[in-house]
Amino acid sequence: MPLAAMKKITKRTAQELVAEYGTPIDLVRLLKDEEITLKREDMEDSISGMIVIKPADTTIVVNSSHHHSRQRFTIAHECGHYFLHADSASAFIDQSEKIFLRDAVSACGTQRQEVQANWFAAELLMPKDYLLKKFDTKKIDLYDDYPLRLLASELKVSVQALVVRLTALGLIPNDCYEPHV
Amino acid sequence: MTAYVDNLYRKLGERIRQQRLSVNMTQEELATTIGMLRTSIVNIEAGRQKPPLHVLYQICRQLGAEPGAMMPALSDVNEVQVTVAGDVQELPPQAASIFKKLSDA
């Protein structure tokens, strides 16, 4: 599937859920409605989570030793597999160092699914429209991290995830991190 | 534990094979020099046969390698192979056991 089409489908699927479950997204209610069991387990640090999809019994496992906001990102990521990829496979395991910072163009097959699940998670947790309304670069001093921290805690995401998202959406210009000389 | 042991011998076998190829020796030649059958070398390299320490030393001597240098790293051995939706993936042991429990349930 062309990347643009993939993006569009990802965004629409996530937006529908955002409309239903709000911002910050109520993941507990979403999982309950889909009858997905959530388990928090102690796992090696490199594993952020996994999902096993069965017709009447789907389970998401997240790494209990990871920070709460990261666990939310993982749950959202696994939901991406659930809503977008359940036809192609019944299980996904997410090894953290292999998911992040991959670019979609060079990725293929299962890697693409990981990238897509990340897009999905980003839109679910940090909806574009919400950010556009909330985040006015003209009014916010990007060197003051307070507004970023405030917005991150409101969305229950890490500041890091938020900055990545804002940059991807073009809301933080690339040159704004150039050091002042 | 069995997955760990299998994994250890598979990794060791891979390293023996790599070393043998790097010194341009055939399985047959290696087998002959240490008085074993070629099939034993085939099986050791595939991780199906577990060579005793003295056999490993004999193999290393023929391959011109220090036994210590042939040992797989701990981090390599700790990985466990699991089949995730038809796809073989390597996982650390805790995650592998959680996944296996879930998918077998």
Chai-1 contact restraints between the chains, C-beta under 6 A:
chainA,res_idxA,chainB,res_idxB,connection_type,confidence,min_distance_angstrom,max_distance_angstrom,comment,restraint_id
A,E41,B,I98,contact,1.0,0.0,6.0,A-B,restraint_1
A,M43,B,Q94,contact,1.0,0.0,6.0,A-B,restraint_2
A,M43,B,A95,contact,1.0,0.0,6.0,A-B,restraint_3
A,E44,B,P92,contact,1.0,0.0,6.0,A-B,restraint_4
A,E44,B,Q94,contact,1.0,0.0,6.0,A-B,restraint_5
A,E44,B,A95,contact,1.0,0.0,6.0,A-B,restraint_6
A,I47,B,A95,contact,1.0,0.0,6.0,A-B,restraint_7
A,M50,B,F99,contact,1.0,0.0,6.0,A-B,restraint_8
A,V52,B,L102,contact,1.0,0.0,6.0,A-B,restraint_9
A,V52,B,S103,contact,1.0,0.0,6.0,A-B,restraint_10
A,T59,B,L102,contact,1.0,0.0,6.0,A-B,restraint_11
A,A89,B,A85,contact,1.0,0.0,6.0,A-B,restraint_12
A,S90,B,A85,contact,1.0,0.0,6.0,A-B,restraint_13
A,A91,B,V84,contact,1.0,0.0,6.0,A-B,restraint_14
A,A91,B,A85,contact,1.0,0.0,6.0,A-B,restraint_15
A,I93,B,V84,contact,1.0,0.0,6.0,A-B,restraint_16
